[in-house]
Amino acid sequence: MKIKIICLGKTKQKFIEEGIREYQKRITKYFRLDWQFLPDVKLTGSKTIKIVKEQEASILEKNVSASSIVIVLDENGKEYSSVRFAKYLEEKLNIGKDITFVIGGVYGLHRRIIQKADLVLSFSRFTYTHQMIRILLTEQLYRSLTIIKNKKYHY
């Protein structure tokens, strides 16, 4: 079993990369976490946002395993507290399947990807950049694992 995070585009800000590395290091004490960075599609004069999202959906569909539990991050998804998310994650880990998180590109995810998800997750009613949510997800995964393992971190 492993947890995988699929993102469109590279992480551009160094402070985000540093934060991800820190939580990645902490997570590996408990679990294997893999990242997959896929190419994003650029908006051009001939490509509308709709076309960009469709092309990104095609890229994602080729890389999301049908045997994995798929959780997509979307501003219109379900909101959890950290404790409730940890319980959800623990339930899914106990099934024995891999878990794949999907973070869309600049314009979000196409509805084809959202409809295939086992869970559509929102971190808040606020909107975060697709870059910033990477570190927030990584921290919440670490927090969830410490809650599951009864380690001091979440108070």
Secondary structure, DSSP 8 states (H G I E B T S, - for coil): --EEEEEES----HHHHHHHHHHHHHHTTT--EEEEEE------TT--HHHHHHHHHHHHHTTS-TTSEEEEEEEEEEE--HHHHHHHHHHHHHHT--EEEEE-BTTB--HHHHHH-SEEEES-SS---TTHHHHHHHHHHHHHHHHHTT-TT--
